[in-house]
Structure formats: C-alpha cells, structure tokens
Amino acid sequence: MITGGAGHIGSALTSRLISEGANVAVADNLWRGSKEYLLDDRGKPIIDFEKNFFEVDLRDYENCEKVMKEVDTVFHLADVVAGITYVFNNQAFVYRANAMINSNVFESASKAKVERLVYVGAACAYPHFKQNDPNHPLFKEEDMYPAQPESAYGWSKLMGEYECDLYSKSGQMDAAILRLHNVYGPHSDLSPERSQVIPATIRKAIRYPKEKFVIWGDGNQNRSFVYVEDVVEALMLAIEKGLNKGPIQIGTDKKTTINELADIVIKISGKNIVREHDLSKPVGDMGRAADATLAKVLLGWQPKVSLEEGLTRTYEWAVSHLKSHGAV
Ligand SMILES: NC(=O)c1ccc[n+]([C@@H]2O[C@H](COP(=O)([O-])OP(=O)(O)OC[C@H]3O[C@@H](n4cnc5c(N)ncnc54)[C@H](O)[C@@H]3O)[C@@H](O)[C@H]2O)c1
C-alpha cells in the first residue's frame, strides 16, 4: 500500500515496485497527485485502477481501515505538500490535514498488523534558528531538537515522525522513518499556486517570455536537492534495513543556492532569459544540507543522480507535460 501513490514520489515508487514484481495498491484523494502519473509510456495503467486504486481521503479513519486490508507493507507518503506561499497561507489546514492523515494511517496500519511501514519526514522541520545560521554545519539527525520548525507544515511532518516513532518503540509496528531534503523530478506540481521551487523555476523557463523569470528574494537561500529516483532507492532500502532505527536523513551534502539552480535551468532551456528578483516574496529558511552518514552506514545509501542530470530529465518531462495540457 502506497498512500499518496499518485503523487510525485509515490508514482515513482509505484513504478519501481511494479517493475520488481510487487502487488501494489495506491490510496490517494488526488489533491495534488494524478492518475496520469500511474500510466506507462503507452498510456496503460501500471496498476489495476478498478481493484488497486482507492480514491479516498485519509483524514477519514474508516477509509484508512479500508485500505489497510490484506496489506503487508505500507509506504506512507500521503500528506498535504505544496510550495511556500500555499503553506504559509493555509497553516491551520495543512497542520490539521497532516496530523489527521498521519495519525489515522499509523493506527489503522498497526491495527491491521501490517508487517512494516515507512514514514517520510521533512528536513524543513529542522529548527528555524539553525537553518538561518550561515555557519551551521551540515545537518545531522540530532539537530532536530530543541524543535522549532518555521512552518505548520514542518511541525506536522515532525509530529508525524514523533508519532511513528512511538509505534515503533512500543513494538506496535515495525517502522522506518526517512527524513527527506528537497525532492525533485517528474510528476511534480507545476502550477503557479502550489509548485515548489524546482518545478516553478522550470515552468518559468519553459514559458518564458510569456511568463517572467522571477526569483523569489535575492536567490542566495540554499537547499539540498535530491532526485526522486535516489529517494525511491532509499525507500526500498528502508524497508530492508531501516526498520526501528529512528529518523534517517536523505539528502545531499551540497548546498545549492536558488541563483545557482536558476543558472542551470536557464542553461538547459537554451534561451536568452533575463532574470528578475521579487524581494517581497517569502523565501523560507536561509539554508540547509545533509550529513547523510547515517543513511550510508545503516542503509548503504548514497545519492547517484547529479543535479544537472536530474534537472535535465525533469525539464524534458515538464515540457511534454505542459504541452499536453496546453500550458506552454
Ligand atoms: N517533495 C519534497 O521535497 C519532500 C520533502 C520532504 C518530505 N516530503 C514528503 O514526501 C511525501 C510525498 O511528497 P511528494 O513530493 O510526492 O508530494 P505530492 O503532493 O506529489 O504527494 C502527496 C500525495 O498525497 C495525496 N494526498 C494529500 N492529501 C491527501 C488526503 N487527505 N488523502 C489521501 N491522499 C492525500 C496527494 O494527492 C498527493 O498525491 C509527503 O509526505 C511529503 O511531506 C516531500
């Protein structure tokens, strides 16, 4: 069972598991995901939509009970995720939705006696004051406390880690917790309303000059970007080697500024793009990157796809996606 399996990371994981012969079911209310992401190159569904796709809202406990039947493994990826403007304008909604989804999924999975579950936390939950300290070293797992995430989204993801850990520590469920840095790749939301920074930057480059290429803030804020295929690999390894080990960070040790990201995207576009900065827009925390030693030691995980390669693949996907939706 992949909750959120029609989303960005979930659809890539579904595809990987199917290719390895697993029997996969997906639960997603399509708030941001799409059944289109579960089609193969010839447009055929990669799972049986009639039998194995549950279009349900996981804020409702009964729906969670329904989708956990006859399940041995749960990858819990469903949550409300969106770009910074959406998150800051809808804090109570985001917190409540994620708190309900996470709590329902853990309890129903435990009651259904699933053999193992993976939950994903988020690196943006690291304390605000540490992320805004330019001299802060690469983040380690223990840097999460004392807790002070910047946003309600960060708090909801951290509370998910905490609650998942309670089930794991009390022996109610074998669970792994991956704490993801900024994930990018195909099947991400490109819309102006809800997109995160990489899909938004790529959309602006593709649509330029129809849409202005505007960077939010001075562009010196940085993030650790990790390609979706590397994250899928970590999820697979977590099931094998990461159970009951507490949170494990998944990210790169490279801090990429938004200006550097824009440079690469402009280069890939081959266009003569004039960039602008909007200093009135929110930029989030100043920056963070991962010391992923624990992931290496416990899971044998290391990122493989370079930012240039991952961005090129994402750009190609975005061109065809926007064209097929008449949005170029
Ligand atoms: N993308 C990132 O940079 C990133 C970083 C850290 C953690 N994460 C976590 O990874 C997971 C997957 O994120 P993603 O990037 O694939 O985002 P996504 O939005 O593409 O996937 C989340 C999926 O959950 C579904 N969903 C939302 N509310 C739901 C509800 N009430 N009931 C059922 N389904 C619901 C959405 O429709 C979507 O398909 C999330 O838990 C997110 O917090 C993502």
The ligand as a Tripos MOL2 file, in Angstrom:
@<TRIPOS>MOLECULE
LIG
   44    48     1     0     0
SMALL
NO_CHARGES

@<TRIPOS>ATOM
      1 N1          8.8550   16.7810   -2.3240 N.am      1 LIG1
      2 C1          9.6650   17.1020   -1.3150 C.2       1 LIG1
      3 O1         10.5750   17.9250   -1.4810 O.2       1 LIG1
      4 C2          9.5130   16.4370    0.0430 C.ar      1 LIG1
      5 C3         10.4730   16.7130    1.0320 C.ar      1 LIG1
      6 C4         10.3210   16.1510    2.2830 C.ar      1 LIG1
      7 C5          9.2660   15.2880    2.5460 C.ar      1 LIG1
      8 N2          8.3530   15.0420    1.5670 N.ar      1 LIG1
      9 C6          7.2310   14.1460    1.8910 C.3       1 LIG1
     10 O2          7.1220   13.1370    0.9010 O.3       1 LIG1
     11 C7          5.7490   12.7470    0.7610 C.3       1 LIG1
     12 C8          5.3690   12.7800   -0.7020 C.3       1 LIG1
     13 O3          5.5490   14.1090   -1.1970 O.3       1 LIG1
     14 P1          5.5080   14.4670   -2.7460 P.3       1 LIG1
     15 O4          6.5960   15.4060   -3.0190 O.co2     1 LIG1
     16 O5          5.3880   13.2370   -3.5470 O.co2     1 LIG1
     17 O6          4.1660   15.3310   -2.7930 O.3       1 LIG1
     18 P2          2.8170   15.0500   -3.5800 P.3       1 LIG1
     19 O7          1.8990   16.1690   -3.2120 O.co2     1 LIG1
     20 O8          3.0810   14.8340   -5.0060 O.co2     1 LIG1
     21 O9          2.3080   13.6840   -2.9090 O.3       1 LIG1
     22 C9          1.4460   13.6420   -1.8040 C.3       1 LIG1
     23 C10         0.1990   12.8870   -2.2170 C.3       1 LIG1
     24 O10        -0.6990   12.8120   -1.1030 O.3       1 LIG1
     25 C11        -2.0060   12.9800   -1.5960 C.3       1 LIG1
     26 N3         -2.8760   13.4660   -0.5260 N.ar      1 LIG1
     27 C12        -2.9080   14.6940    0.0470 C.ar      1 LIG1
     28 N4         -3.8920   14.7680    0.9490 N.ar      1 LIG1
     29 C13        -4.4990   13.5500    0.9780 C.ar      1 LIG1
     30 C14        -5.5970   13.0110    1.7180 C.ar      1 LIG1
     31 N5         -6.2800   13.7560    2.6050 N.pl3     1 LIG1
     32 N6         -5.9660   11.7220    1.4810 N.ar      1 LIG1
     33 C15        -5.2990   10.9760    0.5560 C.ar      1 LIG1
     34 N7         -4.2620   11.4320   -0.1650 N.ar      1 LIG1
     35 C16        -3.8590   12.7200    0.0470 C.ar      1 LIG1
     36 C17        -1.8660   13.9920   -2.7290 C.3       1 LIG1
     37 O11        -2.9420   13.9450   -3.6490 O.3       1 LIG1
     38 C18        -0.5450   13.5690   -3.3630 C.3       1 LIG1
     39 O12        -0.7220   12.6780   -4.4400 O.3       1 LIG1
     40 C19         4.9450   13.7090    1.6440 C.3       1 LIG1
     41 O13         4.6340   13.0800    2.8470 O.3       1 LIG1
     42 C20         5.8970   14.8690    1.8790 C.3       1 LIG1
     43 O14         5.6470   15.5360    3.0980 O.3       1 LIG1
     44 C21         8.4430   15.5890    0.3240 C.ar      1 LIG1
@<TRIPOS>BOND
     1     1     2 1
     2     2     3 2
     3     2     4 1
     4     4     5 ar
     5     4    44 ar
     6     5     6 ar
     7     6     7 ar
     8     7     8 ar
     9     8     9 1
    10     8    44 ar
    11     9    10 1
    12     9    42 1
    13    10    11 1
    14    11    12 1
    15    11    40 1
    16    12    13 1
    17    13    14 1
    18    14    15 2
    19    14    16 1
    20    14    17 1
    21    17    18 1
    22    18    19 2
    23    18    20 1
    24    18    21 1
    25    21    22 1
    26    22    23 1
    27    23    24 1
    28    23    38 1
    29    24    25 1
    30    25    26 1
    31    25    36 1
    32    26    27 ar
    33    26    35 ar
    34    27    28 ar
    35    28    29 ar
    36    29    30 ar
    37    29    35 ar
    38    30    31 1
    39    30    32 ar
    40    32    33 ar
    41    33    34 ar
    42    34    35 ar
    43    36    37 1
    44    36    38 1
    45    38    39 1
    46    40    41 1
    47    40    42 1
    48    42    43 1
@<TRIPOS>SUBSTRUCTURE
     1 LIG1         1 GROUP 0 **** ****
